Amino acid sequence: MNEILKNKIDNLPLRSGVYMMLDGEGKIIYVGKAKILRNRVRSYFQSSSSHTAKVMHMVANIRDINYVITDSEAEALILECNLIKTHRPYYNILLKDDKAYPYIMLSLSEEYPRVVFTRSRKNDKNKYFGPYSDASAVKATIEAINRVYPLQMCTKKTSFGSETGKVCLNYHIHQCLGCCRGDVSKEVYYKYVEEVQSILSGKSHILTDKLTAMMKEEAGKLNFELAGEIKKQIDEINSLFDKQMITSASFDERDIIGIHMENGTAYVHMFIVRDGKTVRTVSKKLSCSDENLSDVLSNFLLQYYTGMVYVPSEIIVQCETDDDEGIIQALTTLRGKKTKLIVPQRGEKKRLLTLSVNNARLAAEIVRTRKENTQKRKNDALGEIARLAGTRSAKRIEAYDISHISGSDAVGVMVVYTDGKKDPSSLRKFRIKYMGGTDEYGSMSEVIFRRLTRAMEEQQTNVENPKFLPLPDIIMLDGGATHVKVIKGILQDFGYSHIGILGLVKNSKHKLRGIITSDGKEHSLGEINSGKDICMAISEYVHEKAIGYHRKTRTKSVITSELENIPGIGKERAASLMKYFGSIDAIKEADEEELKKAERMNSASARAVYEYFREK
């Protein structure tokens, strides 16, 4: 697991929600729900002994994780189902029968509406509530409603003024008004219907209060068994209406946009609702500097939907914009039909908008926490490196490495890390001029000596754009105790004893094994905690640059050697030709006049080069 993914998991919220596993191409490969997001997702990356082969294979393909927080575990269950149906992830179990979640239907298409359990939702005159995750709780709620409200329960087609049959037992036990007699007043009946509709729309306390009164009455009569049944119904109703309406019971299509602004960034979270189902979520970030919420919303709406194929009929937002009319007109043009911007004040739309804003706020909190954690880890790492080097600071670290093959074409490089980050612009390269390439102590000494000498010259002459200033807080060397001792002496000679020095000790595979401090003591990587990763990164980076520079130098050396085979062309003229033309192929293609343009070249030497490559 890479560091970015590990940080993301460590910063997941301790809340219920839905998580989505993504592969290297950004495709959703698994969707799951969780009571506690961080704990559930982290469990995938812990000991694999209890994992199935399928889970182990899935984990090996995870490259990123997205998530959505919900108000309850039941709500997460429904959102998970919708996302699985929409994205059909490879590692999810896809049910062939596509079983639907239950709804409660109030049959408003009938003259005397009934309360009905159903798993299908149609685009008709009936009113649907749900979906719900617990079928038994739905049935218990319907039973409780019929216990309290004497609505029709049978499937007879009843109508006012028409007798359709004899009354049944429900009428005699006062659980039905007897609509089949045809003399039930609509006004009376619809008072019950309206109250039931209020209950199913979220005011469940109306029903539970009445049931509680009935329970106490039965208990007072010592009917404890019946009182217990009513108590069970109350519990079922409370669990059913525990904020699990993540999916609308209508066929509406809408986008719900929540925005949270923090530190110059606007975090946007969207629920995408199609055919009444939340089929996916969208997260975006915008730079917002000093803009207010209205400005950010205006810009987002136009930028986001201009590039979209589809614009929904409703867009739920937090506030009105300064140009609502213009934005609505633009969105309507894009859609080809009327589009509405809605700022809800109450109800289900308001709840889902609040949930979307909370997701946006949580995204900002995670970014902030991640930055704080990253900064703390960096400070801890640099602090540990500074302690190892015996300095107060590790703000600027310079690392050096030497590269050669059997002493030929020896080179050295200096790389710089500032505040724990590599600074490519500060890379410096050195051709070893004075020491034999096989003398690694001498080669390293030459590089450090030349670097410090250049720094002193720049200090004395007040160079406007110095290349070797500022001086480092710490120098790291590719080498052991002897390297450290030799370079420590050079630093003292220059009067730079305050600069810390550390040796990067490698194993047989040229991988970092440990750190040598100025007293010659080796500290294994196991002894280094926070600073280990930075030390390893520096070691790899400086080695990579040294090898790369040596290869480039050796290639030029081979080419220069070939040019020196030409009569009248020595090292200086060969180097001049390479500098002017850039490649051996360009030199081969050049005519005599072009060859004379290189420094130190004349007519005779140009003719010699020209004829040499024409004869080959």
N, C-alpha and C positions, 0 to 999 in steps of 0.2 A: 504494500500500500504506500503510495507516494505521500509526501509531506502535505501537499495541498488538500488531498482527500482526508488525511488524518485530522487536519485542522478543522475541516468542515464538519466532520463527525463529532469532534470534541465540542463544537459550538452549536450543535443541534439543540433545540429547546426541550425543556422537560415538560412537554405538553402533549396532548393527544393530537393525532393528525395522520396524514397520508404521506408516504415517502415513495419516490420514484428513482430506481436505479438506471443509470445511463451508461451506454458503452462508449467506445472511443469515437464513434461517429455522432454522438449525441442522441442516439435512438433509445427510447425507453424499453428496457428489457425485463423490468419487473416492477410491479406496483404492490405496495403492502400498506396495512394500517397498523397503528400502534397506540397504546395507551400512553406510553412515554416514548417519544420519538428517539431521543438520544440513546436510551438503553436498548431499544429494539434494533436499531441500525448497527450499533456497536457490536451486538452479539454476533453478527455475520462475520466480523473480522477477528474474533477471538478464537480460542482453540477449535481446530477443525475436526477433532476426534468425534464429536457428536453430529457433525454435518453429514448430510447425504451427498452422494456423488454429484447430484444435480445442483445442490447449493454450492458446493466447492467449485464446480465449473462456472456457475453464475458469478460468484465472488471474484474469480480470476479475470472476468470480463468487465467488472465495474470500473469506470473511470470518473464518474461524477454522480452526485446525488442531489435531487431537488425534493422539496417537501412543501406541504400546506398544513397549517395548523387548523384545528377544528374546535368547536365548543364542547364536543363530547366524543367518546369512543364510538357511540352508535352513529353519529354523524359521519365519522371517519369511515365506518363500514359502508355506508351508502355511497360516499364519494369514491371510495376504492372500487366499488362495483362499476360505477359509471366510467371511471378512467380505464378500467380493464376492458370494458366493452368497446370503448372508443379506440384505444391504442393496441389492444390485443398483444400484450408483451409476450415475448418468446418463453420466458420461464414461469409465467402464471398458468394456473389451471383454468382453461377456458371451458365453461359449461356448455355442452352441446344444446341443452334444452332452453338455455337463456331464461331461466326461471325469474319471474318478476317479483319485486317486493310488494307487500300488501298495501292497499289503500282502504280508507273508509269513504264510502260514497253516500252522499245524501241525494236521493233520487228526485231532484227538482223537476224532472221531466214528467213525473206522475202527479196526478191531482192531489193525492195525499202522499207526500214524500216519506220514504223509509230510510233507515240507516242500514247500510249493506256492506258486508266484507267483500272485497274484490281484489284480484291481482292484475286486472286489465284496466286501462284508463283510456277513455274514448273522448273524442272531441264533440261532445254533445251538451245538452242543457243541464246535465247533472253536475253536482259539485263534488270534487275529489279532494281528499285530505291525505297527506302523506308524501312520499312513501315512508313506511316504517320498517324497522329492522326486526321487530319481534311480532310474529303472527299471533302468538298466544295472547300477548298484551292487547293486540287489536281486537281480538274476539272478546276478551274480558271487558274491554271498554264499551264495545257495542252492547254486550249483555247488561252492563251497568246503566247505560243510557236508556235501554228498554225497561229496566227496573224502575227508573225514576220518571221517565216520560212515556205516557201511554200512546206511543205512535204505532202505526200499523207494522206488523212483523211478517205477515203472510204475503204471498205473491198474487193475491186476487187483484184484478183490475177494478178498482173502486172509483166512484165518482159521486159528487154531491147530488142528492135527489134520486139516486138509483140504488135499489137494493140488489145486492149481488150474491146473497146467500145467507145462511144462518151464522150467527155469531159463534165464535169459538171459545175455548177455555180462557184465553188471554183476556177476553172481555170480562168474563165472570170473576177473574182474580184482579181486575182493575189495572191490567197492564196494556190495555188497548181500548181506545174510545169506541171501537165497533164501527169502523168506516164502512164495512160491508152492509150496514143497515141503510146507508145513504142519507142519514140525517145529522151527520156530524158537521158542526159549523166550521167553515174554513178559517174564520177569525180566531176561534179558540184553538184550532189545530195548529195554525201557523205561529201562534205565540210560542208553542212548544218547539216548532221547527226553528224559529229564530234563535231561541236559547240554545238549542243543540248546535246550531251553526256557530254561535259564539264560543261554545265549549271547544268544538273541533278546530276553531281558528286560533286557539291558544289560551282561552280563558277557562282552563280545565278546573280551576278552583271552584267554579259554580257547581260543577258536578260533584267534586270531592267533598265540598261543604255539605251538600245534601246527603251524600252517602254517609258521611261522618255522623250526621244527625240520626239517620236511620240505624246506623250501627249502635249508637248509644241507646236508642229506643229499644232495639232488640236485646241488647245486653241487660237493660233494666227489666225486661220481661223474662230474663234468665234464658233467652234463646241464644246461648253462646255459640252454638254451631253456625247459625245463620249470621250472627254478628262477625264471626271469624271469616265467613265467606265474603262478606261485604268489605272487611278490612283487607283481604287479599285483593279484591277488585280495586280498592283505593291505591294500593301499592303498584299494581299493574298500570293503572292510569298515570300515576306520577312518573313511572319509568318511561312510558310511551311518549309523554310530552316533554321529555328532558332534552329540549333543544335539538331535535334530530331532523329538522326540516331543511336539510341542505339542498334538497331537490324540490322544485315547485310542483304543485299538483295541477298545473295548467300546461298548455302547449306553448307557452310564451318563449320567445327568444330574446335574450338580453345579455349585455356585458355589464359587469359590476366592477367599477374602478375605484380602488382605494389608494390614496397618495399620502405619503409621510415625507416631510422635508427635514433634512438635518445636515449641517456642515456643508452647505453648498451643493447638496445632492438631493434629488427627488427620487424616492423609492416608490415604484408603482406596482401594485398587485391587482390582478384581474381574475374574476371568476367568469368563465365563458359558459353561458347557459343556452343550450339548444334543445328544442322540443321539451322544455321543462326540466332538463337534466344538466347538471354541472359536468360538462364533458372534459374540460381541461382548465388549467390555470396558466397565466402569463405573468412573468416578472420582468420589469424593466428598470433601468436607472437613467436619470437625466441630470445634466448639470443645470443648476437653477440659480446660482449666485444669490442675488438679492430679490428675485421675483417673489410675488405672493402666490398663494394657492390658485387663485383664479387664472393668473398668467400661465402657470405651469400646466394647469388642466387644459387651457385653450391650445397651447403648443402641442401637448401630447395628443389630444384628440385629432388635430389636423395631421400631424406627422404620422401617427399610428394608422389611422383609417385611410389615408391617402394611398398607402402602400398595401392595403388589404383588398382581397377579392370580395369579402363579404362584410356588410355593415348591418347590425341587428336593428330590430324595430325599436328597441328601448336601450338606452345607455344610462345606467344608474351612477350618479356622481355625488361628490360631497358638497358642492356649492355651485351657484350660478357663475357663469363667466361674464366678463365685461362685454362680450359680443355673442350672446346666446343665439340671437336671431341669425347672424351670419354663419355661425358654426352649424346650426341646425339645417340651414339652407344648403351648405356645402355637403353635409353628410347625407341629406335627402337626395341631392344630385348624384352622389356616389352610389347610393343604394338603389335609386330609381323609384323609391317610395318614401313616404313620410317616416322620419326618424325622430324619436322624442328623447330629450335630455330630462331626466327625472332626479330631483333632490328629495329623497324620502324623509319623512319626519317621524314615522312610526311603522310598526308592522314588520313583516318578514323581509321586505326589501331593505328596510333600515338595519335589521339585524345582520343580513348578509353583507351590507356595505360596511358595517362596523367590523365584521370579521375580516373583510378584505383589507381595511385600514390597519387592523391589528397585525395581519400578515406582513404588510408593508413596513410597519413600525418594527416588527421583529427582524425583518431583513436588515434594516438600518442598525439595529442593536447588535446583530451578529457581525456585521462589517466592522462596527466600532470595537466590539470585543475582540475580534480577530486581529485588528490593528494593534490594540493594546497588548494582546498576548504576544504578537510578533515582536513588538517593541521591547517587551519585558524579556523575551527569550534572547533577543539580540543584545540587550544590555547585560544580561546575565552571562552570555557567551563572551562578549568583549571584556567584561569585568574579570572573568576567569583567566582569559588569555593575558590580560594586563598583570594579574597576580603572578602568573607563571613567569612572565618576562621581568617582573620586578619594577614595573612602571605604573604611573598613575592613570594612564590612558592608553587605549588601543584604537584611537580614532583613525589614525593612518598607519596601516601595516604595509610594509614593502616586502615582497618575497623574491628570491633570486635562485636561478638554476643555470647550470652549465650543460651544454650538449656538444658532443663530438663523436667521431668514429675513429678509433685508434689515434686520436690526437689531431686528426685532420679537420680543417674548417671549424675549429672550435668557436663557439659563440656563447654569449650569456644574455639573459633577459631579466628585466625588473618588472614585476606586476604590482599594482597598487590596489588595496582594499580600503575604502573610506567609509567609516561608520558601518562596517560589516558587509558592504557591497563592493563588488569589483568595479574598477574605474578604467575602462578600456582606453580612454584618452591619455592615461598616464603611463601606458606601456612604453618601456625604453629597451632598445636592443644594443648589444655590444659585440663587435668582432674582437676576439682575443688577439692582441697585437704583440705582447711582450713575453708572455709565459708560454711554455710548451703546452699543447693541448692535453697531454696526458697528466700534467700537473694540476689536478683539480683544486688543490688548496691555493696554488699560485694563481690559477685562472679566476677563482672566486675572489681572491684578494685584489686582483687587478680590476675587476668589475666594480667592487665596492670602493676601491681607492679612486677610480676615475669618477664614479658617481658623486662621492663626497667632495672631490676637488672641484667638479663643475658647480656644485652647490655653493662652495666658498667663493668661487669667482663671481657667481650671480649675486651673492650677498654684497660683495665688495663693490661691484659695478652698478648695483641697483637696476638690474635688467628689468625692462617693462613687462615682458611675458616670460618669466623663468620656466625652464623645463625640468629643473631638478630641485625646486622648492615648492612647498615647505619640506623640511626634513621629517623623516618618519618618527613615530612614537616607538615602533617595534620593527626590527628586521628579522625576517625568517629566511633561513638558508636550507637549501637541499643538501643536507650533510649531517655528520655526526658531531661528536664531542670535539674532535680536532678542528673541524671547520669553525665551530662556535668559538673556540679558544683563539684561533688566528684572527678572525674578524673582530672579536672583542678587543684585541690589542690594537687594531687599526682605528677603531672608534675612540679608544683612549688617546691615541696619538693625535687625532684631530680635535680632541677636547669635547667629544660627544658621548661621554660616559652615561649621560642620562637616557640615551637610546637603548631600549631593551633588545635582547637578541635571543632567538630560539632556533634550534636545529630541527629540521623535518627528517626524521629517520624512516627509511623505507625498508620493506621486506624484500625477499628474493624476487617477487613479482612487481617490484617498484611501486607498491602501494604503501600508504602511510602506516607505519607501525607504532610510532610514538613521537614524543617531543623531548628534545634535549634542552635543558635550561642552562643559564650562563655558568652555573657551578659544575656542569658536566653530568648532572643527574638525568637519567632517562625516565620519563613518565609515559607509561603505556596508554593507549587510547581508552582502555578500561578505567583508568584512573581519572580521566578527563570527562567531566559531565557536560556542562552547557556549551563549552567551546569546541567540542570534538568536531561537530559538523562543519564549522567555519574553517578549522585547521585542515580538514580533509579536502574541502572545496578549494582552498588556497593551494594546497599541495598539487591537486590535479590540474588546476588552471596554470600555474607557473610551469609545470612539466610540459603541458600541452603547447604552450607558447614557445618554450625552448626547443622542443622537437620540431615544431613548424618552422621556426626561423632557421634552424640548422638545415632542414631539407631544402628550403628555398636558397640558402647560401651555397649549399653543396651543388645544387643544380646550376647556379650561376657560375660556380667555380669550374664545373666540367665544361660549360660552354666557353668560358674565358680561356681555358686550357687549349681548346680547339682553335680559337682565334690566334693564340700565341704560336701555333704551328705555321702561321703565314709569315713569310719573310718580311721583316720590317715592322711587325706588330708585336710589341711587348705587352707587359701587364698593364701599363698606363693607357696605351691606345686601345687595348681590348676592353678595359673597364669603361673607357670613354664611349666606345661604340655601343656597348650594352646600355649605358646610361641614356644615350641619345635615341637609339632605336627601340629599346625595350625588350627585344626578343631576337633570337638567332634567325628566325624566318624573315623578319623585316630587314635584317642586314643582307640576307641572301638575295632579296628582291630589289634592293637599292641599286641605282646606277652610280657611276663614279662621282658625278656632281653632288649627289645626295650624301655619299660617303664622306666627301671632303668637309661637309658641314659639321661633323662631329669634332669636338675639341681635340687638338693635338694631331689631327689628320691633315695630310697634304696630298698633292697629286700622285706622288709615287706610291704612298701607302694605300691610297684609295684604289689605284689601279691593281695593286697586289691583291687586295681583298676581293675586288670584282672578278679578277681572273681566277683566283683560287676556287671560288664557288661555281664558276662556269666550267671549270675543268673537271669537277667532281661528277 
